[in-house]
Amino acid sequence: MPKYNPAQNNTVVLIILIALGAFLLYSMRIIAGTLLSTLVLYTIFRPIYLHLTQKWNWNKSLAAIGIIFSSLIIIVFPILSLSLMVINKVSEFQQKPEDIQKLIERFETYVGSTFNIPHALEKIIARLNTYATELFPAIIGGAANIFLGILIMYFLLYFMFTQYQTFEKGLLKYAPFKQDDAIKFAYELRNTTYSNVLGQGFIALVQGSLVSLSFYIFGVQDAIFWGVISTFLSFLPIVGAPFVFIPAALIQLSNGNTTAGWGILLWGLIIVINIDNVIRLILARKIADTHPIITVIGVIIGIPVFGILGLVFGPLLLSYFILTFKIYDQNKSADPKV
């Protein structure tokens, strides 16, 4: 009978564990966005859950269900509704090619003679169509996948809340950091999540609302729709909202609406763009502020993988990576043997 060798057996178990872990990760790739959504919602609503259960003595299950329904109303339904609005409007544009062609011709005549930029609007429209296709693939692909993702997300979220102590102790126990570093990582992860989701989301909402308001004031059609588009694009710092209001201003100028054209342009350049910096300055005092470079690179990485959620998840994952690297680098500097 072969002699029992603990080290050898542990090595075999480790290899099996790694193989099974790699298989599970590969199998779960299709719900990666759902898992990340669950983590984000848990991080955002955890303080509210603790307040309800500890301060107000709510039942754990009741508090979890209340948060789930609240997040559906506040976050999920609006995002789905706005996404469907964009999809419908893009389809409407595609069904009226003659109107689009007339608009392009007037725009090209004005911009080509004034700024010497040929085929500018055609390029913008083509790029917008590309963005729409990349931003909303899940909705285009069908409602079944969306419903399944939401169901899994809230199923996990319910048990994460009702068993949060067990969940968090498990994270601390199996985290690849010392306990102090694990707690620090959790604290920084919370701030990073707040910055990317709440902070950047608030900035995008304000900029989109301001664009919509300016369009309404100056009589541009579909002001709410273009405000929604600006909200999505405003997750890209600096280049987001101008991608909407600058072409709109030039279109108004090409139609001879000088007051509306210059009004939209000045409103956008003076108020819409600069409100970004003002809000970032305020948020930096309250929570961590994500650098615009991280946001831009994260969005570029995230949109092809997560669709519209990549506007948030891309910068979030990049921020998590940088945070993990910082902790690793600090441990490496503190321990000369590493």
Buried (B, 14 or more C-beta within 10 A) or exposed (E): EEEEEEEEEEEEEEEEEEEEEEEEEEEEEEBBBBBBBBBBBBBBBBEBBEEBBEEEEBEBEEBBBBBBEEBBEEBBEEBBEBBEBBBEBBEEBEEEEEEBEEBBEBBBEBBBEEEEEEEBBEEBBEEBEEBBEEBBBBBEEEEEBBEEBBEBBBEBBBEBBBBBEEEBEEEEEEBEBEEEBBEBBBEBBBBBBBBBBBBBBEBBBBBBBBBBBBBBEBEBEBBBBBBBBBBBBBBBBEEBBBBBBBBBBBBBBBBEBEEBBBBBBEBBBEBBBEBBEEBBEEBEEEBBBBBBEBBBBBBBBBBEBBBBBBBBBBBBBBBBEBBBEEBBEEEEEEEEEE
